[in-house]
Amino acid sequence: MTKKEKYQELQKQIEALIEGEHDAVAVMANVVAAIHSAMEFFWTGFYIEKNGMLVLGPFQGPVACYRIAHGKGVCGTAYERKATVVVPDVEEFPGHIACSSLSRSEIVVPVFSADHEVMGVLDIDSRELNNFDSIDQEYLENIVSAVASHLN
């Protein structure tokens, strides 16, 4: 199965999984579990905006950083830019926050409220260099958009 086909199946699964559920933690927890399992990433999780910081939310993978300041690391940069950030090699990203030395590449997708404010980010790490591309970005942005519509 190609990456695109995996994402197409995953997107259908997530849409069915979150239909009718509006509890933010429950939705994020199951979405993270579905993505992590289907795509076999190293770390998959949400950081939630609280009082000027991104705070660790539901995740799958090894332990992670609790708090990330806006503008810091890949997560804080995606938050500040209000845009997805794809990092082929985290060692080359200025200010990268190394929660795990095993992480080699990363993608972070902002989660938007109805009024287009960032209310969190979906952060995914891979043990492989250059693991994320436009296919990941497209489908993860679609998934995050579906999640956001259940949280607003």
N, C-alpha and C positions, 0 to 999 in steps of 0.2 A: 504494500500500500504506500502510495506517495505521501509526502508531507501534506500536500494540499488535501488529499482524500481523508487523511487522519483528521485534519482540522474541520473538514466539512461534516464528518461524523460527530466530532466533538462538539461542534456548534449546535447541532441538532440535539444531542444529549443534554447539553447545558440548558438550552431553551426549555426542554421538557422538565428538567430537574428544578428549575427556578420558577416555573409557572405557578402562580398563585401564592408564592411565598414572599413575604416582605420584611422578614427579620434580617437585618443587615449581616449580623454575624453568621447566621445559618446559611444565608445565600453565599457569602464569601467563602465559608468553610467548604461547602460542597463544590463550588466552582474551582477552588484551588485543588481540591482532591481529584476532581475530574481531569483538569489540565495536567497535573503532575503525573497521574497514572497513565493517561493516554499518550503523552508526549515524552515521558521518562526524562524530565529535566532534573537537574541537580537540586535546585531550590525554587519553589514557587510560592508566592505569598502576597498578601496585601499589606500596605502601610496606610494608616488612616490619619487624616489631618486632624490634629487636636491641639488647640491653643498655640498655634505657630510652629508646631513640630509634626513630623510624620512619625506615628507611633505604630509599632509592630501589631499586626492583626493576624487573622487566620493564615496559617502557612503549612507547607509540607517540606520536609528536608531537615538538615541539621540546624542547631540553634543559630539565632540571628541577632543582629543589633536591635536593641529596643527602640531607640529614637534616632531620627535623622533630621538634621536642620534643613530648612528650605534653602536651596541653592548648593547644598553639600552632596557630594557623591553623585551617582547616576540617578538615584531616586529623587534627591532634592533638586537636581538639575531639570528632570522631567517635570517636576512640580512647578518650578519657577518658570520654565518655558511654556508650560501648558501644551506640551507636545511629547510624542513618543521619542525615546532616545534608544538607539541601537548601538551597542559597543562591541565591536569585533574582538578586541583584546583589552580587558580591563586594566592591564598593566600600563597601557598607553593613555588611559583616561585621566586627565589631571584631577586630583582630589578624590580618586576612587576610594571608597570605604571598603576595606577588606574584612568582611564578616567571616569569610572563609578563604584560606589560601588556595583551595581547590577550585574556586570559581574562576573561569577563564574568559567567558563572554557573557553579555547581559542585555536584556531588553526591559525597559520600564515604560508602562502605558498609564497615562493619567486617567483617573476616574472623575468624570464631570457631573456636577449637580445640574438640575434643570436650568439654572441661571448661569451656566457655563463657568462656575467656580470649581477649582480642583478640590475634591473632598478626599482624595487618596490616590494611591498608585498601585498597580499590579507590577510586581517585580519578579523577574524570572532569570535565574542564573544557569549556566551550562558549564560542564567540565571541559567542553570542547571550545577551541578557538573558532571565531567566526561562525558560530552556530545559528545565528539569527539573520533572517533576510526579509524581503518585502512580503513574502507569504506569511511568516510569523506575524509581522506587523499588521497586515490586513485583517487576519482572523482574530488576533488577540484584541485589536481595537473593536472589532464587531462584538466579541464576547464581553468586553468591558462595557460597551454601550448597552448591551442587554442587561448586564448586572446593574448598571447605574439606573436604568429605567425602573428597576424593582426597589431601589433604595431611595428614590426621590419622593 
